[in-house]
Amino acid sequence: MAGSSRDRVTIDLRGIGNAVRVAADRGGQTIAAFGRQALVVATGMDAVTIERSALPAARSQGPTKLHLRMDEREAELLILNARQLGLSYGDYVGRLVAGAPMPAPAAQRDADRAALRQSSDQLAVLAGDINALIRLIRLGDGPEAVHHFRDRMRGLEADVRRHLDLASRLVAELEDRR
């Protein structure tokens, strides 16, 4: 007889109810959890194997609503941590459960994006200066052009290297968070 994924059973404890309650309390379990554990042991299987085989193969229904009961302080920390990372509570808890890496705090991501934008703007200005220098050299004004752009060109390599270091660090962090 095939069962559903949420079979329910009522058991007549016939005089062993107190002993079952005491044993469940000793293990810090509900009577239902204690009984389920006893049934798992009786099957000779590992509880984790049974649980994994009961999981759906893929997400088909989308997000599922989950209600959690937790200590008030822990709930406040969950809310605070999720907000700092710019995640919803569900995304935050889901990443914790899955062992997925957390993104950098939202403020840090904003600062990184601003720094990359500023660096890209500086690189664009530098590219314009290089084009102007090349035009002047082509027109035969080489020495004057070099003199005009000398100070700007001195920092060229350092500016490009700084930009590439910043961009590669941010891209690597994004890859690590996937």
N, C-alpha and C positions, 0 to 999 in steps of 0.2 A: 504494500500500500504506500503510495507516494505521499509525502507530507509537504506542507507548505514551509516556507522559510521561517515562520514564526509559530511552530507547533506549541500548543499549550497542554499541560497535563495537570490533573488534580490527583493528589496522592492522599490516601487515608493512612495516617501514621499509626493508627491502632495502638496507642499506649506508648509510643516512642517519641511523641511530640516534644516533651520536656527535654529529653536527651538530645534531640536534634537541635532544639533552640539553644541549648547550652553549648553544643559543639559549634554551631554557626557563630554564636557570640564570641566564643574563644578564638575563632579564626577571623573575627571582624567582618563577617559576611551576613547577608540576609539569608533567610531560610531558602529562598528560591535559588540564590547563587550556590549555597551549600549543596542543595539537591542536584543542581546542574553539574557541579563538580563531581559528585558521587556517580552520576550517570556517565560522565566523560571517562572516569576511571574504569567503570564497568565495561565500557566499549573496548578498552585496551588501546585507545588512540590518545594522541597528544591534543590538549585543548587548543593550542595554537593552530594545529593542522585542521581541526574541525572548524575553527573560526574562519580561517583563510578560505576553506572550501565553500563556506557559506557567503563569502563576499561576492558581490556582482562583478562580472568580468570587466566591465567598463562603465563609466558614468553615462547613463542614458537619460536620466531625468533632470540633469542640471543640479543646481544647488539644493540642498536639503536643510530645512530649518532644524536647529538643534538648541535645546534649552539646557543650560548648565546651572547647577547649584554650586556655589563656591563661597568661601569666606569673603566677607565684604572687602577686606584689605586686598586680597588676591584679585577680586573683580576690579577694584580701582587700579591696581597695577596693570591688569590686562588692558583696560581702557587707555591708560596713560601710554603704555608701550606701543599699542596699536596706533594711537594718534601720532606719536613721535616718528613712527615709520611711515605714516601716511597710508596705513592699511585699514580696511574695515575689520571689525572684531572677528568675523568669520574667516577672512583671509589670514589674519594673524594666527588664530588657533589652528587653522588648516595647515599652515606652514610649520608650526610647532609639531603637530602630530605627524606630518610627513617627513619631518627632519630636513625640510627644505631651507636653504640659506635665506636669511632675512635681508631686505634691502637696507642700504644706509639710511639713517634718519632723514626725513623729508627736508629739513633745513640744510643738511649737508649736501643732499642731491641738488637742491636749489642753488647753493653756493658753487658747486662743481659746474653746473650748467652755465651760471653767470661767468665763471672764470673761463670756461671754454669759449663762450660767445665773445668775451673781451679779447681773448687770445686770437680767435679767428678774425676779429675785426682788425687787430694789429697786423696780422699776417696779410690781410687784404690790402692794407695801406702799404705795407712793405712790397707787395707784388706790384702795386702801382708805381712805387719809386723805382723798382728794378726796370719796369717797362720804360719809364721816362729816361733813365740812365742809358738804356740800350738805344733809344731813339736819338739821344744827344750824341752818342758815340758814332752812330751811323751817319749823322749829319757832319761828322768831322770835328765835333767839339769835344773830343775825348778828354784832354787834360782839364778843360774847364768843367766838364761833366763830373769827372772823378773828384775834383776839388769840391764841387757843389754837394755831392752825395757821400763824400768820404766818411763823415761822422755816422751817418745813417747806416752805411754798409759795414762799418766796423762791428756792429752788434748783430749783423745778419745771422751768422751761424748760431749764436747763442739764442736769439729770438726764435728761430725755427726749431732748434733743439728743445727749447722750453715748451713750445706749443706741441710738438710731437710727443714729448714725455707726458704732458698733461692729457692729451687726447688718448694716448695708448693706455694710460692708467685708468681713465674713466671707462674706456671700452672693455678693458680686462675685468674691472669691477662689475660691469653689466653682464659679462659672460659668466662670471662666477656666481651671480645671483640667479641665474636661470634654473 
